Amino acid sequence: MELLASPGATSFPAHVIIRELDLPITVRLLRLGTGGDDLAQETPLGRVPAIRLDDGTLIGENSAILPFLADQRPGTDLFAPAGTVERAQIQSWIGYVNSEIHGAAQRPGNRPHLYSDDPSAHDGIRKAARKRLREAYAPIEARLTDHDWLVGDRFTIADAYLGVFVSYLPHYGEALAGLDALTRFSARFEARPTVQAARAAEGPLPFGPSNPRAPSANHTNSQEKISA
């Protein structure tokens, strides 16, 4: 099998889980943006992540990919058995991060042109999106104030998914400052050997305090394959 990914993108959680579970899946890094790879020909919805199975079947979206990967190792602590409350809680957090953090807040903040053709409206969209993003992080901040991880007392696929978005927080500066529980969570996440190995394989984040460029579809990198 093969994971179609891109450095620093939201495919990173799947890359981490592949390493956590020591799965025999190749990580293939694609270039995004102008001059990059044609994702429309590679993935189901023209975006990463995607899993290509041995028979050529493609699976897209983290909400499907992360449970699928965890189920390759039945009984893993990264997920929970079918029919359990814990499994539903893990999937609930993945759904929340996908809809409220990524879709409803981060995407309009990074790509206001998708929501208005009027350039003069873009700053207003960014400002509103950052306000909404902080509001969306509030229940996560509350949960992590008294817990190390989102569900139970262990790292799960939900934490892997949240981790990539929390790593983007420095880009937003003062707009998302003071989220202390999320900052501590990020330190725990980035300290995991599998996260460090995936970062080393993909290369440094394309933004941050020393290079504050938003995560976007314009990031490019040479295509390569990684044996995770």
N, C-alpha and C positions, 0 to 999 in steps of 0.2 A: 504494500500500500504506500501511498504518497500523500504528504500534506503539502498543499499549495499555500505558500505564505509570503510575507514581505517583511523586511526588517522594520521593527518598531510598530508594526500595525496590529490590529486587533486579532490577528492570527497568532500572536505571541502566547496566549493562554494554552492553545492546543499544542504548540511546540513544547511548552513546559510540561504538560501532562504526558506527552509522549516520553519525555525524559524521566518523569516521576515513575512511570509504569514500565520503563525499559521496553517499550514496544518496538517491534521490527518495522518501523515506518520511516521512510526517507522524507526529510524536510527539504522541499524545493523552494528556494527563494526567487520570487519574481519581482521585476522592476515595475513600480507604479508611475503613472503620470506620462507626460509627453515624452515620446521616444522610448517608452517602456514596453513591457509585454502586453499583448492584446488579451486582457483577462476575459473578454467576452467569449473568446474561443477556448479558454482554459477552464472556467468555473461556471457553475449553474447560473449564477446571477451576475456574473461579470465582476466579482469581487472576492477577496480572500477573507477568511480561510475557506478552504475546500479540501475534502478528502477524496482521493481517487482510489477506488478499490481495485483489486487485482483483475477483476473482470471489466474494468473501465467505468463502472458506476461512479457517479459523482454525488457527494453529499455536501451541502453548504450550510452556513449559519452555525455560530458557536452554540446556540441553544440545542442543536441536534448533535453537533460534532463532539462536544465535551462529554455528554452522557455516553455516546457511542464509544469513545475511546476508553472511558472508565469501565464499560461493560466488557471490554476485551480482557480484563483481569477480574473475573467474578470474585466478589468478596473484598475488593480493595477498600481501604479506609477513605479513599478519595471520593467515594460515592456511598450509596446505601442500597439495601435490597429493594426490589420492586414491591410496592404496596405499603412501604413504611412511611411514617410521618417524616422521618429525616430525609428521605429521598424527595418527598414533596417540598420540604423546606429548602433543600439545596436548589431544586429546579425553580422554586419561587424567587429566590435571590437572583438566579441567572436571568430570569424573565424581567425582574425589576431593573437590574443594571442595563440590560439590553434596551428596554423601552424608555426608562426615565433618565438614565445617565447618557447612554450613547445616542439613541434616536431622538429623544425629545429635547435634549439640552446641548450635548457636545456637538452634534452635527450642525445645527443652525449656527452655533457660535463660531465654528471653524469654516463653514461654507455658506455665508449669508446670501451669496449669489443664487443659491438654489431656491431661496424663498422670496427674492425680489429682484427684478431686473433693474431697479433704480439704485445706482451706487450710493446715492445720498441716504438711502435707508439702511445701508449695511451696518453702520456703526450702532444704530439703534437696535438692530437685530442682535448684534454681538452683545450689547449691554444687557438686553433682556434675557438672552440665552445664558449668560454667566450668572445672572440672578436666579434663574430657574435651576441652573446646575447646582448652585449652593443649596437651594431648597431640596433638590433631589437627593443630595448627599446627607441631609440631616438625619433620616432614620438609620442610615448606615453608620454615621458617626455615633449615634446614640447606642446602637448595638455593640460597636467595637469599643466603646468607653469601658465596658465591664467584661468584655470577652476578647480573646485573641483572634478568633476566627468567626465566620458568619454563622456556622451551624455546629453545635456540639463543642467539643474542645479540641478539634483537629482541623488541619488544612484539608479542604475539599476542592472539587472542581469549581465551585462557586467563588472561592477565594482566588483561584488562578485567574478567573475571568475578571473579578474586581481589580486584581493587582495591576493589570495593564492600564486601566483607566486611572488608578491612583498615581501611577508613574507619570501621568500627564499633568498632574496638579501644578508643578513648578511653572509651567507655561502660563498659567492664569494669574500668577502674582498675587497681589493684594485681594483680588476678587474672591479667592478661595483660601486666604490665609486664616490661621487659627483653628484649622481642623486637626486638632492634636491627636485624636484617636486614629484618624486616617494616616497621619504622618507616622505614627508608631507601627501601624499595620504595614505600611509601605516598607519600613525598615525590616520587619520580619520577613516580608515577601521577598525583598531583594537579597536577603541573606541566605535564602535557600540555595543549596548547591545546584539544583536543577535550573533555577532561575539564572544564576550566574553563568552556568554553562550555556544556556540558551542565549543570553546576552552576548557572550563571547563569540558564539557561532554567528549571530546576526549582525554584530557590530554595535557601536554606541547608538543611543537614542539620537534622532535627528534634531532634537531640541532640548531645552533645559535651561537652567540658570545661566550657563555660559554660552548657550546657543538657543535662545528662546524662539524657536520656530514651531508653529503649531503642527501637530500631526495632521497630515493631509494627503491627498492623492497625488501630490507633486513630488513626494520623496522617491528617489531612484537609487538603485543599487544594482550591481552586476548579478546576473542570474547564476546561482550555484546550487549544488545539492549537498545536503548535510546528512550524514548518517547519525541520527539521534541516538 
